[in-house]
Amino acid sequence: MPDWTYHPLRGPAGALLGTRRSQRAALRALATLTSLPGGRRTIEAVFGHTAPPSALAGTVAGIAVGSRLGAVVPPDVARDAVRALPTQGAGLVVVEPVGPGDVDAVRRAAAGRRCPVLVRTDDPEVTAALTPHVDAVLAVGGAETAEPATAAVADALAALSADPGGAVLATPEILVEAGPGWFQRVAEAVTPTDPAPRVREVGLDPRRWPAWWWGMCVGIGMIVAGLGAAAITLGPLLLWYDQGFLGLDRAGLHGANHQLVHFLQHDRITMAATMVTIGVLYTGLAAGGIRRGWPWARNAYLVSGFIAFPTLFYFLAFGFVEPLHTAVTVTLFPMFVVAVRRRPVLPRWTLAADGPETERRRALLGQLLLIVTGVGLFAGGAAVSTVGLTHVFVPSDLAFLQTTSGELSAANPRLLPFIAHDRAGFGGALMAAAAAITLLTAWGWRRGEAWLWWSLAVAAVVGFVPPVAVHAHIGYTDLLHLAPVYVGIVLTALALVLARPYLCARR
């Protein structure tokens, strides 16, 4: 009899994605992605997987494992599970039940494995055939099988506490039921933490400021810069360096095309709103996440910033250096570097109980909708950047302007590069905001994390309302042009409504 205990966590047959086929499809998709160049690191990054705490390390059936959290799978999905689940945080994979007809499938699954693979069988021939290929072969049945539990993190903690030397295994059904990051959430729950920090005076010496202070400085700076850009757009529109580059003032723009002033206003208000959105998200990540030692919060902040700041160099494609944009970047980028380079604080989080199942399921749907929205916004930002760096306009733009690119270029050869600079910059900012939204949603979904809901809600309001308002104000109401914005508003509003009871639950 093996000297270890495992607890299979099983969920109801009607998981969120429905059927056994959907569960296999999810595993197959992850396994396929991990097989691509750089796929494993990408998947680990997308799901926010970090090294498990030392409390989860141990020995299972005589095999050293970095984490006693694992999965139990049937032989027909073993190959996909062995490739995919370690990227989610699984420390071992148990394949059961294994018969003579499954030997070849298990051998293929165990080849090139990134975590220990154990097999359960009572067939001596299977044992002899697989012993050289897997890490351990265990007997079926016996006292080591516990009563089934649920996907709740609390149940996993109870199983770990009941048998400190055992492994806690989840079925593919439970991983689909629990949503992304189950292994990570359990690992966080067993991570030793300090008491939650209080905001306290640390003096005026920046050398003493913690990383999250610097992160908040960047966020607040982005908000101020975005509001300043909006004020300029609604006021003079063109500053001295704009006029110097174009050789035109506001009246000259109107003379070149009677809709051009409004078109530039719509571009720049949208850009300003996106800057404020980024600032709100960075402030939330700093104050709500980095301050409490969440590794994923720092990583989300880092990824978004590494998209946002390099967009300054779009000027190389247009020969137009914008002094205020440059000044903002030069001021904020060092703060950003300090925020991500300074030693993170020790973990200081407190996890709330999972709560009612209906509440969790609705929040899981809300999470999916927000991830879809974030991915869509990122694709939109990439498209806007591409258009700005190439064609400058889409057909609806030219219909609104009632002109062609050639006519605008003939009126002033620098008009196209000037407009393209704004558009490409907006595309880059939108990608940065979308990355923050997507990663904040994918990695930070925890019950009782009200700061996350408020960060997303405020970001949605300042990101969606001004662009819609300015389009309506100037009469640029082409439905096809605005359809992605309307879809984003509907999906985001629905997601926030579904998720609010879960994210804003009292601890």
C-alpha positions as CSV (number, residue, x, y, z in Angstrom):
1,M,0.0,0.0,0.0
2,P,1.4,3.4,-0.9
3,D,2.4,5.7,2.0
4,W,0.6,8.7,0.7
5,T,-2.9,10.0,0.5
6,Y,-4.7,11.9,-2.3
7,H,-8.0,13.6,-2.3
8,P,-9.7,13.8,-5.7
9,L,-11.7,17.0,-6.0
10,R,-14.7,16.3,-8.2
11,G,-17.3,18.8,-9.4
12,P,-20.9,18.4,-10.7
13,A,-21.2,17.1,-14.3
14,G,-22.8,20.3,-15.5
15,A,-19.6,22.5,-15.4
16,L,-19.6,26.0,-16.7
17,L,-18.6,24.9,-20.2
18,G,-21.0,22.1,-20.1
19,T,-19.9,18.7,-21.3
20,R,-17.0,16.3,-21.3
21,R,-16.2,17.4,-24.8
22,S,-15.7,21.0,-23.7
23,Q,-13.4,19.9,-21.0
24,R,-11.2,17.9,-23.4
25,A,-11.3,20.8,-25.9
26,A,-9.9,23.2,-23.2
27,L,-7.1,20.7,-22.3
28,R,-6.3,20.2,-26.0
29,A,-6.2,23.9,-26.7
30,L,-3.8,24.5,-23.8
31,A,-1.6,21.5,-24.7
32,T,-1.4,22.7,-28.3
33,L,-0.4,26.2,-27.2
34,T,2.3,24.8,-24.9
35,S,3.8,22.9,-27.9
36,L,4.4,26.1,-29.9
37,P,7.7,28.0,-29.5
38,G,7.4,30.1,-26.4
39,G,3.9,28.7,-25.8
40,R,4.6,27.4,-22.3
41,R,5.9,30.7,-21.0
42,T,3.0,32.5,-22.7
43,I,0.4,30.3,-21.0
44,E,2.1,30.6,-17.7
45,A,2.1,34.4,-18.1
46,V,-1.5,34.6,-19.3
47,F,-2.7,32.6,-16.2
48,G,-0.4,34.4,-13.8
49,H,1.3,31.2,-12.7
50,T,4.1,31.8,-10.2
51,A,6.3,29.4,-8.2
52,P,4.3,27.6,-5.5
53,P,5.1,28.3,-1.9
54,S,7.4,26.0,0.0
55,A,4.5,24.9,2.2
56,L,3.2,22.9,-0.8
57,A,6.4,21.1,-1.5
58,G,6.7,17.5,-0.3
59,T,7.1,13.9,-1.3
60,V,4.3,11.9,-2.9
61,A,4.8,8.1,-3.2
62,G,8.5,8.6,-2.7
63,I,8.7,11.2,-5.5
64,A,9.7,14.8,-4.6
65,V,7.2,17.4,-5.9
66,G,7.4,21.1,-5.9
67,S,3.6,21.3,-5.2
68,R,1.3,18.7,-3.8
69,L,-1.5,20.2,-5.8
70,G,-2.1,18.1,-8.9
71,A,-4.7,16.5,-11.2
72,V,-6.1,13.1,-11.8
73,V,-7.0,12.3,-15.4
74,P,-8.1,9.3,-17.5
75,P,-5.6,7.8,-20.0
76,D,-7.3,9.2,-23.1
77,V,-6.5,12.8,-22.0
78,A,-3.3,12.1,-20.2
79,R,-1.0,13.4,-23.0
80,D,-2.8,16.8,-23.1
81,A,-3.0,17.0,-19.3
82,V,0.7,16.4,-18.8
83,R,1.6,19.1,-21.3
84,A,-1.0,21.7,-20.2
85,L,-1.6,21.4,-16.5
86,P,2.0,22.1,-15.3
87,T,1.7,25.6,-16.9
88,Q,-1.4,26.1,-14.6
89,G,0.5,25.2,-11.4
90,A,0.0,21.4,-11.2
91,G,2.8,19.7,-9.3
92,L,1.9,16.2,-10.4
93,V,-0.5,14.3,-12.7
94,V,-2.0,10.9,-11.8
95,V,-3.4,8.8,-14.6
96,E,-6.2,6.3,-13.6
97,P,-7.5,3.7,-14.2
98,V,-4.9,2.3,-16.5
99,G,-5.4,-1.1,-18.2
100,P,-3.4,-3.1,-20.8
101,G,-4.9,-1.1,-23.7
102,D,-3.7,2.2,-22.2
103,V,0.0,1.5,-21.9
104,D,1.0,3.1,-25.2
105,A,-1.1,6.2,-24.5
106,V,0.5,6.6,-21.0
107,R,4.0,6.2,-22.4
108,R,3.4,8.9,-24.9
109,A,2.0,11.1,-22.2
110,A,4.9,10.6,-19.9
111,A,7.5,11.3,-22.6
112,G,9.0,14.8,-22.2
113,R,6.9,15.5,-19.0
114,R,7.5,18.7,-17.0
115,C,6.1,17.3,-13.7
116,P,6.0,13.8,-12.1
117,V,3.5,11.4,-13.7
118,L,2.0,8.6,-11.5
119,V,-0.2,5.7,-12.6
120,R,-2.8,3.7,-10.7
121,T,-3.3,0.1,-11.7
122,D,-3.7,-3.4,-10.2
123,D,-2.5,-5.2,-13.4
124,P,1.0,-6.7,-12.9
125,E,1.7,-6.6,-16.6
126,V,0.8,-2.9,-16.8
127,T,2.9,-2.2,-13.8
128,A,5.9,-3.9,-15.4
129,A,5.3,-2.2,-18.7
130,L,5.0,1.3,-17.3
131,T,7.5,1.3,-14.4
132,P,10.4,2.4,-16.6
133,H,8.4,5.2,-18.2
134,V,6.6,6.9,-15.3
135,D,7.6,8.2,-11.9
136,A,5.6,5.7,-9.8
137,V,2.9,3.0,-10.2
138,L,0.3,2.8,-7.4
139,A,-2.4,0.3,-6.5
140,V,-6.1,1.1,-7.3
141,G,-8.4,1.6,-4.3
142,G,-7.3,1.4,-0.7
143,A,-7.6,3.7,2.2
144,E,-5.8,6.5,0.4
145,T,-9.0,7.5,-1.5
146,A,-10.9,10.2,0.4
147,E,-14.5,11.4,0.0
148,P,-15.1,13.7,-3.0
149,A,-15.0,17.4,-2.4
150,T,-15.8,20.5,-4.5
151,A,-13.9,23.1,-6.4
152,A,-13.9,25.5,-3.4
153,V,-10.4,26.6,-2.3
154,A,-11.5,26.0,1.3
155,D,-12.1,22.3,0.5
156,A,-8.6,22.0,-1.0
157,L,-7.2,23.7,2.2
158,A,-9.1,21.3,4.4
159,A,-7.7,18.3,2.5
160,L,-4.2,19.7,2.8
161,S,-4.6,20.3,6.5
162,A,-6.2,16.9,7.1
163,D,-3.2,15.1,5.6
164,P,0.0,17.3,5.4
165,G,1.8,14.5,3.6
166,G,-0.8,13.9,0.9
167,A,-1.6,15.3,-2.5
168,V,-4.7,17.1,-3.5
169,L,-5.8,16.2,-7.0
170,A,-8.5,17.9,-9.1
171,T,-10.3,16.3,-12.1
172,P,-10.5,18.1,-15.4
173,E,-14.1,18.8,-14.6
174,I,-13.3,20.7,-11.5
175,L,-10.7,22.8,-13.3
176,V,-13.2,23.8,-15.8
177,E,-15.8,24.4,-13.1
178,A,-13.4,26.5,-11.0
179,G,-12.3,28.8,-13.8
180,P,-8.8,29.9,-14.6
181,G,-6.2,30.0,-11.9
182,W,-7.4,27.3,-9.5
183,F,-4.0,26.1,-8.6
184,Q,-2.7,29.6,-8.2
185,R,-5.6,30.5,-5.8
186,V,-5.0,27.5,-3.6
187,A,-1.3,28.3,-3.6
188,E,-2.1,31.9,-2.5
189,A,-4.4,30.6,0.2
190,V,-1.5,28.6,1.9
191,T,1.1,31.3,1.5
192,P,2.1,32.8,4.8
193,T,1.2,36.5,4.9
194,D,1.8,39.5,7.1
195,P,-1.0,41.6,8.5
196,A,-2.6,43.8,5.9
197,P,-0.6,47.1,5.6
198,R,-1.9,50.5,6.6
199,V,-1.2,53.6,4.6
200,R,1.3,55.4,6.8
201,E,3.6,58.4,6.5
202,V,7.0,57.4,5.2
203,G,8.4,61.0,4.9
204,L,9.4,63.1,1.9
205,D,12.5,61.1,1.1
206,P,11.7,59.2,-2.2
207,R,14.3,56.7,-1.3
208,R,12.0,55.4,1.4
209,W,8.9,55.2,-0.7
210,P,7.6,51.7,-1.3
211,A,7.1,50.3,-4.8
212,W,3.4,50.9,-4.8
213,W,3.8,54.6,-4.0
214,W,5.8,54.9,-7.2
215,G,3.2,52.9,-9.0
216,M,0.5,55.3,-7.8
217,C,2.6,58.3,-8.9
218,V,2.7,56.9,-12.4
219,G,-1.1,56.3,-12.4
220,I,-1.9,59.7,-11.1
221,G,0.5,61.3,-13.5
222,M,-1.2,59.5,-16.4
223,I,-4.6,60.8,-15.2
224,V,-3.3,64.4,-14.9
225,A,-1.7,64.1,-18.4
226,G,-4.9,62.8,-19.9
227,L,-7.0,65.5,-18.3
228,G,-4.5,68.1,-19.5
229,A,-4.7,66.7,-23.1
230,A,-8.5,66.9,-22.9
231,A,-8.4,70.5,-21.7
232,I,-6.0,71.5,-24.6
233,T,-8.2,69.7,-27.1
234,L,-11.4,71.4,-25.9
235,G,-9.5,74.7,-25.8
236,P,-6.9,75.8,-28.3
237,L,-6.5,72.3,-29.9
238,L,-3.2,73.2,-31.4
239,L,-0.2,74.2,-29.3
240,W,2.8,76.2,-30.5
241,Y,4.7,73.1,-31.6
242,D,1.7,71.8,-33.5
243,Q,1.4,75.0,-35.4
244,G,5.1,75.1,-36.0
245,F,5.0,71.6,-37.6
246,L,1.9,72.2,-39.7
247,G,2.4,75.9,-40.5
248,L,-1.3,76.2,-39.8
249,D,-3.4,77.5,-36.9
250,R,-6.9,76.4,-36.0
251,A,-8.4,78.7,-38.6
252,G,-6.0,77.3,-41.2
253,L,-7.1,73.7,-40.3
254,H,-10.7,74.8,-40.9
255,G,-9.8,76.3,-44.2
256,A,-8.1,73.1,-45.3
257,N,-11.2,71.1,-44.5
258,H,-14.3,72.3,-42.7
259,Q,-14.5,69.0,-40.6
260,L,-10.8,68.7,-39.8
261,V,-11.0,70.5,-36.4
262,H,-13.8,68.3,-35.2
263,F,-12.0,65.2,-36.5
264,L,-8.8,66.1,-34.6
265,Q,-10.9,66.8,-31.5
266,H,-12.5,63.3,-31.7
267,D,-9.1,61.7,-32.1
268,R,-7.5,63.6,-29.2
269,I,-10.4,63.3,-26.8
270,T,-10.4,59.5,-27.4
271,M,-6.7,59.5,-26.7
272,A,-7.0,61.6,-23.6
273,A,-9.8,59.3,-22.3
274,T,-7.5,56.3,-22.8
275,M,-4.7,57.9,-21.0
276,V,-7.0,58.5,-18.0
277,T,-8.1,54.9,-18.2
278,I,-4.5,53.7,-18.0
279,G,-4.0,56.0,-15.0
280,V,-7.0,54.6,-13.2
281,L,-5.9,51.0,-13.8
282,Y,-2.3,51.7,-12.7
283,T,-3.5,53.4,-9.6
284,G,-5.8,50.5,-8.8
285,L,-3.0,47.9,-9.5
286,A,-0.6,49.8,-7.3
287,A,-2.9,50.6,-4.3
288,G,-4.9,47.4,-4.4
289,G,-2.5,44.9,-5.7
290,I,1.2,45.8,-5.5
291,R,0.7,47.3,-2.0
292,R,-0.5,43.9,-0.8
293,G,2.3,41.9,-2.4
294,W,0.2,40.2,-5.2
295,P,2.9,39.0,-7.8
296,W,0.3,39.1,-10.6
297,A,-0.5,42.8,-9.9
298,R,3.2,43.8,-10.5
299,N,3.3,41.6,-13.6
300,A,0.1,43.1,-15.1
301,Y,1.5,46.6,-14.4
302,L,4.8,45.7,-16.0
303,V,3.3,44.2,-19.2
304,S,1.0,47.1,-19.8
305,G,3.8,49.7,-19.2
306,F,6.1,47.9,-21.6
307,I,3.4,48.4,-24.2
308,A,2.5,52.0,-23.3
309,F,5.9,53.8,-23.0
310,P,7.5,52.6,-26.3
311,T,4.7,54.2,-28.3
312,L,6.6,57.5,-27.8
313,F,8.9,56.2,-30.5
314,Y,6.1,56.3,-33.1
315,F,7.4,59.8,-33.9
316,L,10.3,58.1,-35.8
317,A,7.8,57.2,-38.5
318,F,6.4,60.7,-38.8
319,G,9.2,63.1,-37.9
320,F,7.0,64.9,-35.4
321,V,8.4,65.1,-31.9
322,E,5.7,66.2,-29.4
323,P,7.3,68.1,-26.5
324,L,4.6,67.6,-23.9
325,H,4.2,63.9,-24.8
326,T,8.0,63.5,-24.5
327,A,8.1,65.4,-21.2
328,V,5.3,63.2,-19.7
329,T,7.2,60.1,-20.8
330,V,10.5,61.3,-19.5
331,T,8.9,62.1,-16.2
332,L,6.9,59.0,-15.6
333,F,9.1,56.3,-17.1
334,P,11.7,56.5,-14.3
335,M,8.9,56.2,-11.7
336,F,7.6,53.2,-13.6
337,V,11.0,51.5,-13.5
338,V,11.3,52.1,-9.8
339,A,7.8,50.7,-9.2
340,V,8.6,47.4,-10.9
341,R,12.3,47.1,-9.8
342,R,11.9,48.0,-6.1
343,R,11.7,44.9,-3.8
344,P,8.1,43.8,-3.6
345,V,6.5,43.7,-0.2
346,L,5.8,40.4,1.6
347,P,2.4,38.9,0.9
348,R,-0.3,40.8,2.8
349,W,-3.5,39.5,1.4
350,T,-6.5,37.9,3.2
351,L,-8.6,35.6,1.0
352,A,-12.4,35.7,1.4
353,A,-14.5,32.5,1.5
354,D,-15.8,31.3,-1.9
355,G,-19.4,32.3,-1.1
356,P,-22.6,31.1,-2.7
357,E,-22.2,29.0,-5.8
358,T,-24.6,31.0,-7.9
359,E,-22.7,34.2,-7.1
360,R,-19.4,32.6,-8.1
361,R,-20.8,31.2,-11.4
362,R,-22.2,34.6,-12.4
363,A,-18.9,36.2,-11.6
364,L,-17.1,33.6,-13.6
365,L,-19.3,34.6,-16.6
366,G,-18.5,38.2,-15.9
367,Q,-14.8,37.4,-15.9
368,L,-15.1,35.7,-19.3
369,L,-17.0,38.7,-20.7
370,L,-14.3,41.1,-19.5
371,I,-11.5,39.0,-20.8
372,V,-13.2,38.9,-24.2
373,T,-13.7,42.7,-24.1
374,G,-10.0,43.2,-23.1
375,V,-8.8,41.0,-26.0
376,G,-11.1,42.8,-28.4
377,L,-9.8,46.2,-27.2
378,F,-6.3,45.0,-27.7
379,A,-7.1,43.8,-31.3
380,G,-8.7,47.2,-31.9
381,G,-5.7,49.0,-30.6
382,A,-3.4,47.0,-32.8
383,A,-5.6,47.7,-35.8
384,V,-5.7,51.5,-35.1
385,S,-1.9,51.5,-34.7
386,T,-1.5,49.7,-38.0
387,V,-3.9,52.1,-39.8
388,G,-2.1,55.1,-38.3
389,L,1.3,53.8,-39.4
390,T,0.0,53.0,-42.9
391,H,-3.2,54.3,-44.5
392,V,-4.0,56.8,-41.7
393,F,-7.8,56.7,-42.4
394,V,-10.5,54.1,-42.6
395,P,-13.4,54.7,-45.1
396,S,-15.8,56.1,-42.5
397,D,-13.2,58.8,-41.6
398,L,-13.0,60.0,-45.2
399,A,-16.8,59.9,-45.5
400,F,-17.0,62.1,-42.4
401,L,-14.3,64.5,-43.7
402,Q,-15.9,64.4,-47.2
403,T,-12.5,64.3,-48.8
404,T,-9.7,62.0,-49.8
405,S,-6.2,61.5,-48.4
406,G,-4.8,62.9,-51.6
407,E,-6.8,66.1,-51.3
408,L,-5.6,66.6,-47.7
409,S,-2.0,66.0,-48.6
410,A,-2.3,68.5,-51.5
411,A,-3.8,71.1,-49.0
412,N,-0.8,70.6,-46.7
413,P,1.8,67.8,-47.0
414,R,2.2,67.6,-43.2
415,L,-1.4,67.0,-42.4
416,L,-1.3,63.2,-43.0
417,P,1.8,62.6,-40.8
418,F,0.3,64.9,-38.1
419,I,-3.0,63.0,-38.0
420,A,-1.2,59.6,-38.3
421,H,0.9,60.4,-35.2
422,D,-2.2,61.0,-33.1
423,R,-3.9,57.8,-34.4
424,A,-0.9,55.5,-34.0
425,G,-0.4,56.9,-30.5
426,F,-4.0,56.3,-29.6
427,G,-3.6,52.7,-30.9
428,G,-0.6,52.1,-28.6
429,A,-2.4,53.5,-25.6
430,L,-5.4,51.4,-26.3
431,M,-3.3,48.3,-26.4
432,A,-1.7,49.2,-23.1
433,A,-5.1,49.8,-21.4
434,A,-6.5,46.6,-22.9
435,A,-3.5,44.5,-21.6
436,A,-4.1,45.9,-18.1
437,I,-7.8,45.1,-18.3
438,T,-7.3,41.6,-19.6
439,L,-4.6,40.7,-17.1
440,L,-6.2,42.4,-14.1
441,T,-9.4,40.3,-14.9
442,A,-7.6,37.0,-15.7
443,W,-5.3,37.1,-12.7
444,G,-7.0,39.2,-10.0
445,W,-10.5,37.6,-9.8
446,R,-10.9,37.0,-6.1
447,R,-14.0,37.2,-4.0
448,G,-14.1,40.4,-1.8
449,E,-11.5,42.3,-3.9
450,A,-13.7,45.4,-4.2
451,W,-10.8,47.5,-5.4
452,L,-10.6,45.4,-8.6
453,W,-14.3,46.0,-9.4
454,W,-14.0,49.7,-8.8
455,S,-10.8,50.0,-10.9
456,L,-12.5,48.3,-13.8
457,A,-15.8,50.2,-13.4
458,V,-14.1,53.7,-13.2
459,A,-11.8,52.7,-16.1
460,A,-14.9,51.7,-18.2
461,V,-16.7,55.0,-17.5
462,V,-13.7,57.2,-18.4
463,G,-12.7,55.0,-21.3
464,F,-16.1,54.7,-23.0
465,V,-18.2,57.8,-22.2
466,P,-15.9,60.6,-23.6
467,P,-15.4,58.9,-27.0
468,V,-19.1,58.2,-27.4
469,A,-19.9,61.8,-26.3
470,V,-17.4,63.4,-28.7
471,H,-18.6,61.3,-31.6
472,A,-22.2,62.4,-30.9
473,H,-21.1,66.0,-30.5
474,I,-19.3,66.3,-33.8
475,G,-21.8,64.2,-35.7
476,Y,-19.5,61.3,-36.5
477,T,-22.2,58.7,-35.8
478,D,-21.4,56.0,-38.4
479,L,-22.8,52.8,-36.8
480,L,-20.2,50.4,-38.3
481,H,-17.4,52.7,-37.0
482,L,-18.9,52.8,-33.4
483,A,-20.2,49.2,-33.3
484,P,-17.1,47.9,-31.5
485,V,-17.5,50.6,-28.8
486,Y,-21.1,49.8,-28.3
487,V,-20.4,46.1,-28.0
488,G,-17.6,46.8,-25.5
489,I,-20.0,48.9,-23.4
490,V,-22.7,46.2,-23.3
491,L,-20.2,43.4,-22.5
492,T,-18.5,45.5,-19.8
493,A,-21.7,46.7,-18.2
494,L,-23.1,43.2,-18.1
495,A,-19.8,41.8,-16.7
496,L,-19.6,44.4,-14.0
497,V,-23.3,43.7,-12.9
498,L,-22.7,40.0,-12.8
499,A,-19.4,40.3,-10.9
500,R,-20.3,43.0,-8.4
501,P,-21.8,40.7,-5.6
502,Y,-18.7,38.5,-5.8
503,L,-16.0,41.0,-6.1
504,C,-17.6,43.5,-3.6
505,A,-18.7,40.9,-1.1
506,R,-17.9,41.7,2.6
507,R,-15.1,39.7,4.1
